[in-house]
Structure formats: C-alpha cells, structure tokens
Amino acid sequence: MRQNPKRLLTCLLTIPCILFFISCAGTRNIIHTVNESNSLESPLFSGHRGLQPFGPENSFASFEACAPHGLWAIESDFRMTSDGVVICMHDATLDRTTNGSGPVKEHTWPEIKALEIQEVNGNTVDKCYDYSALSKRQKSVPTMDDYFRICRKGGLVAFVELKEDDGVIEQMNRCIARHGMQGRCVISSSNRDLLAAYRATGGKELIHLIFAKTDDIDWLVSLGNAALAFNYPDLSKEVHLQHGDICIDSLKELVDHCHSLGLKICFRAVDTPEAAQQSAALGIDYFPTNNLWPGRGQTTNRR
C-alpha cells in the first residue's frame, strides 16, 4: 500500500515531540520541592556552596557532586562582574577563594573565567577528593546560568543567597524563568532589604532570612512563603525567647512556634551525624550542611 508522504512526515516529526514531553514529565517527577516532608531517613540536605567534601566551595566539582549523592538543594552566592555577568562566589573579593585578587566587581568575566578556585576549607570540611586530580573546568568559577543549569539537570532546589543587588535580582528572575525553575528555588539573605527587594519584583519563591531573630518573625509572616535560620551551633542549648506574648523555652518550642505561623525553619549548620539526629528530632524543614549527604548523616564512615 502506498504511503502518504505528508502523513509519514507528520508521524516522524511527532514521535520526537512525544518522547521529549515524556522525558520532561519524568524529570518533573523527580524534582524535590521545598514542601517535601523531612526526616532522618530522607533528610533534605542543602549543600553549602555545593557538596564541599567533593570539591572547593562554589565550584563545578562541588555543585555536580550534589545530585549523585542525593542532596535536596545546592546553596550558592551571587556576585556581579564589571561587565554584568553574575557568578557564583561568596566573597566580594577574589583573594580568598581563587588565585586572583581584588574586588569581583572590578574584574570582567573573561578575567575571572581564567582563574582557578583554591582549596580554602581548612578544618571545616571533611574532604573526600584530591584537588590535584580535579580538571581545570571542575576548579573554575561557575556563572549563575551554570548553577541553575546544574540544579535543573539534577532535579535539585536552587538555594540562592543574595549578597548584593545592582541588577543581580533582575537577572536572577530571568534565569529562574529561562531554566524552568519556578517553584523550585529558595531566595535567602541575611539582609532584609534584599529579600524585600526580591518580593517587590513580584518574585514568589520561598524567601529565607539568615541569622534571624524573633523580631523578624512578624515581618516574614507579612511577606508570605517565608523561612528563617537561627544561628544556634549547639542544638542542645537552652533558649529563653519572647515573641509577643509567647514565651519560648526550648529550640523545639521555637520550631513548633514558627511552624504554627506558616514559616519554615532551620539552624546553621548540620555538619555531624549527631547534629543531623538533633535536627531531625527538632523537626526542622531542611539541613544546611558542609559535610553530609543522605546516608552519611547516620554514619561517621568516610568514603
């Protein structure tokens, strides 16, 4: 029987489209959201500047280790270069983390792209890699686009820390849309003004205030879809806090109080199996960490 050429061509063009949408649907099914339930059996670890046991902070190596090790999110920091490229870097200068020097904002992207990220973890990170074995790319500085691409590909939440604005927030919003990351981001900062500036752009992602105080609670509730991190390195510490007429006499009461107001909460940072167990018992929503990943939170064995 003679085939209709037009019908055959239509079928050939339709099959790849169907396969593409099936692939996208499968990818969406593995995406973690910030509303996912947390437990010690399935902890939501957020890799602080990536998973640093496998690469220097804010590097391709540390970012790309997160998905294979079952992390929930990659935390990173944004800075802008002199020619308007947003990069992943914690410090305002290049000196500590790279083999360059001077303020980030005084260097072009081609200049920073040529640099290498140095090992500066000291005793904070329980390292599982050989720096000399990393490729030049693995030790290079990622851009904001690189970061969102890695998060999207790995099905990870993008846990962004805003350090400055001057156009960073506008570019970030465009990048979130471009990579299809809506509803899969946490926008954090220790600066209330930056979180307010993000909300003023119409941004609807979960916002997260770092080093929060009880005085910040009502403000966060007013902004909606919000979270906060309290700086209690010792999770066995007794606390005596006041929020309005509410007396809070333990970290568990603090967690429960924040949850009752619709806020998510965590403490900084969960770097030992003991801290992971304490955090799970307190009922925090996610585990910021320099050292842990699912499975390692229950053991002290090195890989």
C-alpha positions as CSV (number, residue, x, y, z in Angstrom):
1,M,0.0,0.0,0.0
2,R,1.3,3.4,-1.0
3,Q,2.1,5.7,2.0
4,N,1.0,9.3,2.1
5,P,4.4,11.3,2.2
6,K,2.8,14.1,4.2
7,R,1.3,11.8,6.8
8,L,4.6,9.9,7.1
9,L,6.5,13.2,7.6
10,T,4.0,14.3,10.3
11,C,4.5,11.0,12.2
12,L,8.2,11.3,12.0
13,L,8.1,14.8,13.5
14,T,5.5,13.9,16.1
15,I,7.4,10.9,17.6
16,P,10.4,13.1,18.9
17,C,8.0,15.6,20.4
18,I,6.1,12.8,22.3
19,L,9.4,11.5,23.6
20,F,10.5,14.9,24.6
21,F,7.4,15.6,26.7
22,I,7.6,12.1,28.3
23,S,11.2,12.9,29.2
24,C,10.2,16.3,30.7
25,A,7.4,14.7,32.7
26,G,9.8,12.1,34.1
27,T,12.2,14.9,35.1
28,R,9.5,16.9,36.9
29,N,8.5,13.8,38.9
30,I,12.0,13.6,40.5
31,I,12.1,17.3,41.3
32,H,12.3,18.0,45.0
33,T,10.1,20.9,46.3
34,V,10.5,23.0,49.4
35,N,7.3,21.5,50.7
36,E,8.6,17.9,50.7
37,S,8.5,16.2,54.1
38,N,11.7,15.8,56.0
39,S,13.1,13.0,58.2
40,L,16.4,11.5,59.2
41,E,15.6,8.6,56.8
42,S,15.1,11.0,54.0
43,P,16.8,14.3,55.1
44,L,16.6,17.4,52.9
45,F,20.3,18.3,52.8
46,S,21.3,21.6,51.2
47,G,24.9,21.6,50.1
48,H,26.5,24.7,51.5
49,R,28.3,26.2,48.4
50,G,27.9,22.8,46.9
51,L,28.9,19.5,48.4
52,Q,32.3,20.6,49.6
53,P,33.7,17.2,50.6
54,F,33.9,16.6,46.8
55,G,35.2,20.0,45.6
56,P,36.1,23.5,46.6
57,E,33.3,25.8,47.5
58,N,31.2,27.3,44.7
59,S,32.9,25.2,42.0
60,F,31.7,22.9,39.3
61,A,33.1,20.0,41.3
62,S,31.1,20.7,44.4
63,F,27.9,21.6,42.5
64,E,27.9,18.5,40.3
65,A,28.5,16.1,43.3
66,C,25.2,17.1,44.9
67,A,22.7,15.2,42.7
68,P,24.6,11.9,42.7
69,H,24.8,12.0,46.5
70,G,21.1,12.6,46.9
71,L,21.1,16.2,48.1
72,W,17.9,18.2,48.0
73,A,19.4,21.6,47.2
74,I,22.6,23.4,46.2
75,E,23.3,26.6,48.1
76,S,25.3,29.3,46.4
77,D,26.0,33.0,46.4
78,F,25.8,35.5,43.6
79,R,28.1,38.4,42.7
80,M,28.3,40.5,39.5
81,T,31.4,41.2,37.4
82,S,32.3,44.6,36.0
83,D,30.8,43.5,32.6
84,G,27.5,42.4,34.1
85,V,27.9,38.6,34.4
86,V,26.5,37.1,37.6
87,I,28.9,34.5,39.0
88,C,28.8,32.1,42.0
89,M,31.1,33.4,44.7
90,H,30.7,34.1,48.4
91,D,33.2,36.8,49.0
92,A,33.2,40.3,47.5
93,T,36.8,39.8,46.5
94,L,38.7,37.1,44.6
95,D,41.6,36.8,47.1
96,R,40.4,34.0,49.5
97,T,38.8,31.6,47.1
98,T,40.7,32.0,43.8
99,N,44.2,32.5,42.5
100,G,43.2,36.1,41.6
101,S,42.9,39.2,43.7
102,G,40.8,42.3,44.1
103,P,37.0,43.0,44.1
104,V,34.8,40.8,41.9
105,K,33.0,43.9,40.6
106,E,36.3,45.3,39.2
107,H,37.0,42.3,37.0
108,T,35.5,41.2,33.7
109,W,34.0,37.7,33.2
110,P,36.8,36.7,30.9
111,E,39.3,37.6,33.6
112,I,37.5,35.6,36.2
113,K,36.8,32.7,33.9
114,A,40.6,32.2,33.5
115,L,41.1,31.8,37.3
116,E,41.0,28.6,39.4
117,I,39.2,28.2,42.7
118,Q,41.5,27.3,45.5
119,E,41.1,25.0,48.5
120,V,40.2,27.1,51.5
121,N,38.1,24.8,53.5
122,G,40.6,24.4,56.4
123,N,39.2,22.2,59.1
124,T,35.6,22.9,58.3
125,V,35.1,20.3,55.6
126,D,35.8,16.6,55.8
127,K,37.4,16.3,52.3
128,C,36.9,13.2,50.2
129,Y,38.7,14.3,47.0
130,D,42.2,15.0,45.6
131,Y,42.4,18.6,44.5
132,S,45.3,17.8,42.1
133,A,43.0,15.3,40.3
134,L,40.3,17.8,39.5
135,S,40.1,19.1,36.0
136,K,40.5,22.8,35.1
137,R,36.8,23.0,34.5
138,Q,35.9,21.5,37.8
139,K,38.1,24.1,39.5
140,S,36.7,27.0,37.5
141,V,34.1,29.6,38.6
142,P,30.5,28.8,37.6
143,T,28.2,31.5,36.3
144,M,24.6,31.9,37.6
145,D,23.4,30.2,34.4
146,D,25.8,27.3,35.0
147,Y,24.4,27.0,38.5
148,F,20.7,26.9,37.5
149,R,21.5,24.5,34.7
150,I,23.1,22.1,37.1
151,C,20.2,22.4,39.6
152,R,17.7,21.8,36.8
153,K,19.5,18.8,35.3
154,G,20.0,17.2,38.7
155,G,16.4,17.8,39.9
156,L,17.7,20.0,42.8
157,V,16.3,23.0,44.5
158,A,18.3,26.2,43.9
159,F,19.1,27.7,47.3
160,V,20.3,31.2,46.4
161,E,22.0,33.6,48.9
162,L,21.7,37.2,47.8
163,K,24.8,39.3,48.7
164,E,24.0,42.4,46.7
165,D,21.6,43.7,44.1
166,D,22.6,46.3,41.4
167,G,20.8,44.2,38.8
168,V,21.5,40.7,40.3
169,I,17.9,40.2,41.3
170,E,16.6,41.1,37.9
171,Q,19.0,38.8,36.2
172,M,18.2,36.0,38.7
173,N,14.4,36.3,38.0
174,R,15.1,36.0,34.3
175,C,17.4,33.0,34.9
176,I,14.8,31.2,37.0
177,A,12.2,31.5,34.2
178,R,14.7,30.6,31.5
179,H,15.7,27.4,33.2
180,G,12.1,26.5,34.3
181,M,13.0,26.6,38.0
182,Q,9.8,28.4,39.2
183,G,8.6,26.9,42.4
184,R,12.0,25.1,43.0
185,C,14.0,27.9,44.5
186,V,14.8,29.4,47.9
187,I,15.9,33.0,47.9
188,S,17.9,33.7,51.0
189,S,19.9,36.6,52.5
190,S,21.0,38.0,55.9
191,N,19.8,41.3,54.6
192,R,16.1,42.1,55.0
193,D,16.3,44.8,52.3
194,L,17.4,42.4,49.7
195,L,14.6,40.0,50.4
196,A,12.1,42.9,50.3
197,A,13.6,44.0,47.0
198,Y,13.1,40.5,45.6
199,R,9.5,40.4,46.7
200,A,9.0,43.9,45.2
201,T,9.8,42.4,41.8
202,G,6.9,40.1,42.1
203,G,9.1,37.1,43.0
204,K,7.1,34.3,44.6
205,E,9.8,31.8,45.6
206,L,10.3,30.9,49.2
207,I,12.3,33.6,50.9
208,H,14.7,32.6,53.8
209,L,16.2,35.1,56.3
210,I,19.6,34.0,57.6
211,F,20.7,34.8,61.2
212,A,17.1,35.7,62.1
213,K,15.8,36.9,65.4
214,T,12.4,36.6,66.9
215,D,11.8,40.2,66.0
216,D,11.9,39.2,62.3
217,I,9.1,36.7,62.6
218,D,6.2,39.0,62.1
219,W,7.9,40.7,59.1
220,L,8.5,37.3,57.4
221,V,4.9,36.3,58.0
222,S,3.7,39.5,56.4
223,L,5.8,38.7,53.2
224,G,4.4,35.2,53.0
225,N,6.0,32.0,51.8
226,A,8.9,32.6,54.1
227,A,11.5,30.7,56.2
228,L,14.3,31.6,58.6
229,A,17.5,30.3,60.0
230,F,18.6,30.8,63.6
231,N,22.3,30.7,64.5
232,Y,22.5,28.1,67.2
233,P,25.5,25.9,66.5
234,D,24.8,23.9,69.7
235,L,21.4,22.4,69.2
236,S,21.3,21.2,72.8
237,K,21.5,24.8,74.0
238,E,18.7,26.1,76.3
239,V,16.9,29.2,75.0
240,H,14.6,31.7,76.6
241,L,13.0,33.8,73.9
242,Q,9.9,36.1,73.6
243,H,7.7,36.7,70.6
244,G,4.9,39.0,71.5
245,D,3.1,37.3,74.4
246,I,4.6,33.9,73.6
247,C,7.4,32.6,75.8
248,I,9.7,30.1,74.1
249,D,11.9,28.0,76.4
250,S,13.4,25.4,74.0
251,L,14.5,25.1,70.4
252,K,11.7,22.6,69.8
253,E,9.2,25.2,71.0
254,L,10.8,27.7,68.7
255,V,10.5,25.3,65.7
256,D,6.9,24.5,66.6
257,H,6.0,28.2,67.0
258,C,7.4,29.1,63.6
259,H,5.6,26.2,62.0
260,S,2.3,27.3,63.6
261,L,2.8,30.7,61.9
262,G,3.4,29.0,58.5
263,L,7.1,29.6,58.5
264,K,9.8,27.1,57.6
265,I,12.8,26.9,59.8
266,C,16.4,25.5,60.0
267,F,19.5,26.0,62.1
268,R,23.1,26.5,60.8
269,A,24.8,24.2,60.1
270,V,24.3,20.4,60.3
271,D,27.8,19.0,59.8
272,T,27.9,15.9,62.0
273,P,25.7,12.8,62.3
274,E,24.9,13.9,65.9
275,A,23.7,17.3,64.7
276,A,21.6,15.6,62.0
277,Q,19.9,13.5,64.6
278,Q,19.2,16.5,66.8
279,S,17.9,18.5,63.9
280,A,15.5,15.7,62.9
281,A,14.3,15.4,66.4
282,L,13.6,19.2,66.5
283,G,11.5,18.9,63.2
284,I,13.4,21.4,61.1
285,D,12.5,21.7,57.4
286,Y,15.9,21.2,55.8
287,F,19.5,20.6,56.8
288,P,22.1,23.2,55.6
289,T,25.4,21.2,55.6
290,N,29.1,21.4,54.6
291,N,29.8,17.7,55.2
292,L,26.8,15.4,55.0
293,W,24.6,13.7,52.5
294,P,21.8,11.1,52.8
295,G,23.3,8.0,54.3
296,R,26.3,9.8,55.7
297,G,24.0,11.6,58.2
298,Q,23.7,8.2,60.0
299,T,27.4,7.2,59.9
300,T,30.8,8.6,60.6
301,N,32.4,6.3,58.0
302,R,34.4,8.1,55.3
303,R,34.0,7.2,51.6
